[in-house]
């Protein structure tokens, strides 16, 4: 297969479905970039709740027969006193729901006398200390991460005063959450809109980025949705971030709640230019922006612990090939590197411009920026092939580190790319595509790589005429949620896949309506936000969905 065919196939597949504003490959070459604004956050949570202990028989919480209200548990536990001057503390009641149906914090209230501290364990795991509300009442929370916690759980509460303690008899409650893959809600965006990525706030709300058609052309846009029902939060609704044609292709939250966005816009001279902008928590520009030039496309962005960012994309090298491009700005608004190029050179004797390299996503793991993308060239020294690539970079300088990972060929599956990445407890998880040599059979592929570069987990999905993964997220228990597009019965459909301890598949649309999922994120309680687009009666709409797991 000659080089032009491989690069064109790579770009065609990577830029996603249902797009109508992409310049041709000839335009890309003429401008040293591609102009289409296609597909390129992970939420954490407290320690999981495991199965309830069966070594003893705890006292169950009491309440209404259906267990739908908080029920006080009554009983007496033993006190231990080692200080004669102090009156031992007493626990009078522990209130906890008898049955829990939704992921989230399970409210616990403890009524005490004379306590200076209240602590609790859930199935033996220590919880955060309770908060003193006054009048002897202390409140805390036990975490519930949805269906993975279904079953009985044991809460043990201790009140202390100095060296004195009162231990309440164990209290049992049950989790009975909806099945993984169940749809909680789905919301369309305005006509002519699409969503490319989603990030989740610590409060569990979703921020979607993408584009909205205004006066016949897509414009970069952003909106915020409430986690519990998908209703829009901002008074403005969808906010258009630039009056020029383009789209937001990536977003990242800073620790203080601001929003980095990476967008591509068409200038008056028809050249495309990346914009990397810091917004406030309400979606408005702060005045902080990375200086950029036309001639490259930005596709992925990540925020560091201080609130700075690193962004990645691709652009022409000036020598006939395409290179990965890197931008870095500190939390103080200092531009470090802009469109710094990186070219895959597998050995010292290789031509530095032999490979075409593109970046679609970036994630920070243990202070290293891992770039997910594609590299097209003679990876086996003979045939032109596109492979997924995972490149570690120094976060502060953008310098390449080792090892560079190239997607393995498996039998006749010799083509591929990585379009999304996320930090995983075992390393970095990527999602993308595997394809046969001629590209006529494709599949979504998920893989986890250790920081040593070794592939330690791999999940190839079923083959289809068209299939590619676009985004990935990781649950609090290390489960992997991949999203993408699969052609089913001649129709492109978005999918949400739960893997690695999760075993569900959620389809973004049914019937004859085409759809695609481009991004996913996990809320603080392991529930999934998925965003993309749905085409109905010839009109494209952004679509956001909240999927239980």
Helices and strands as residue ranges (DSSP letters): H 3-14, H 25-31, E 59-60, E 70-73, E 79-80, E 90-97, E 99-100, E 104-113, E 117-122, E 125-126, E 131-134, E 137-144, G 146-149, E 151-161, E 164-167, E 171-175, E 183-191, E 193-200, E 206-214, E 217-225, E 239-253, E 259-266, E 272-279, E 285-290, E 296-303, E 309-316, E 322-329, E 335-342, E 356-365, E 368-377, E 385-394, E 405-406, E 413-424, E 427-436, E 442-449, E 455-460, E 467-474, E 480-488, E 491-499, E 504-507, E 514-522, E 528-536, E 539-547
